[in-house]
Amino acid sequence: MGLCVNGRVVYEIHINGIYRARFFTEWKRRVRPSPLNSGEMKRILVVDDDPSSIELLIRFLKPWKCEVEVAFSGGEAVEKLQGGNFPYHLVISDIRMPHGTGIDLLREIQILRKRPGEKAMPVILMSALGKVAQEQAKALGAEFLEKPITRESLSTVLARVGEPLGTALRDA
């Protein structure tokens, strides 16, 4: 049996209750590789009215070299996006929120995207509403992430949008 002390795992061997040996090994936290292709920092806008969902997404995204900015409503997100050029590589938004739904936000992003010179930006819509919400998101050209969110489900969806993200970064 081992005991972790200051990043080192200490093992002691006892035979018939008599101390025989002690050895150490370094403990390293396993960091999962980013599902996003490029090694460059990604700017992601997370839009949700639920602070616990936002906190969870931030905790999942930070180790993958993602700079996360937050909006608590669709209206606040539109304000952040209306600067003329998109400072974000990706938007992750809840579908059901006050002051503008994720669907409204997606439609606004699609309108803003049609400006000359604007690059396409992937959008991930998330909801606990299941199949209906998933079909609605897909019909509008967004990826879908079902709540409750896990690191694995987020990684899978990010891997699907990862190639367009990598291409957008190389072309920028």
ChimeraX attribute file (.defattr): number of C-alpha atoms within 10 A of each C-alpha:
attribute: neighborCount
match mode: 1-to-1
recipient: residues
	/A:1	7
	/A:2	13
	/A:3	12
	/A:4	13
	/A:5	11
	/A:6	8
	/A:7	12
	/A:8	15
	/A:9	16
	/A:10	16
	/A:11	15
	/A:12	13
	/A:13	13
	/A:14	11
	/A:15	8
	/A:16	6
	/A:17	7
	/A:18	8
	/A:19	10
	/A:20	10
	/A:21	10
	/A:22	10
	/A:23	11
	/A:24	14
	/A:25	12
	/A:26	12
	/A:27	13
	/A:28	9
	/A:29	7
	/A:30	6
	/A:31	8
	/A:32	10
	/A:33	10
	/A:34	18
	/A:35	17
	/A:36	23
	/A:37	17
	/A:38	16
	/A:39	10
	/A:40	13
	/A:41	14
	/A:42	22
	/A:43	17
	/A:44	20
	/A:45	22
	/A:46	24
	/A:47	29
	/A:48	25
	/A:49	19
	/A:50	12
	/A:51	12
	/A:52	10
	/A:53	17
	/A:54	22
	/A:55	13
	/A:56	13
	/A:57	18
	/A:58	18
	/A:59	13
	/A:60	17
	/A:61	19
	/A:62	14
	/A:63	13
	/A:64	19
	/A:65	15
	/A:66	18
	/A:67	15
	/A:68	19
	/A:69	16
	/A:70	21
	/A:71	18
	/A:72	19
	/A:73	23
	/A:74	27
	/A:75	20
	/A:76	15
	/A:77	24
	/A:78	18
	/A:79	10
	/A:80	16
	/A:81	19
	/A:82	13
	/A:83	10
	/A:84	10
	/A:85	13
	/A:86	18
	/A:87	14
	/A:88	17
	/A:89	21
	/A:90	22
	/A:91	24
	/A:92	23
	/A:93	31
	/A:94	28
	/A:95	25
	/A:96	20
	/A:97	18
	/A:98	13
	/A:99	13
	/A:100	16
	/A:101	19
	/A:102	28
	/A:103	21
	/A:104	15
	/A:105	25
	/A:106	24
	/A:107	14
	/A:108	17
	/A:109	21
	/A:110	16
	/A:111	10
	/A:112	20
	/A:113	17
	/A:114	11
	/A:115	11
	/A:116	7
	/A:117	8
	/A:118	12
	/A:119	17
	/A:120	17
	/A:121	18
	/A:122	21
	/A:123	25
	/A:124	24
	/A:125	25
	/A:126	26
	/A:127	21
	/A:128	15
	/A:129	12
	/A:130	13
	/A:131	12
	/A:132	9
	/A:133	20
	/A:134	19
	/A:135	14
	/A:136	14
	/A:137	23
	/A:138	13
	/A:139	10
	/A:140	13
	/A:141	15
	/A:142	22
	/A:143	20
	/A:144	25
	/A:145	25
	/A:146	18
	/A:147	15
	/A:148	10
	/A:149	16
	/A:150	14
	/A:151	13
	/A:152	10
	/A:153	14
	/A:154	19
	/A:155	20
	/A:156	14
	/A:157	16
	/A:158	21
	/A:159	16
	/A:160	13
	/A:161	21
	/A:162	20
	/A:163	15
	/A:164	17
	/A:165	22
	/A:166	17
	/A:167	12
	/A:168	15
	/A:169	16
	/A:170	10
	/A:171	8
	/A:172	6
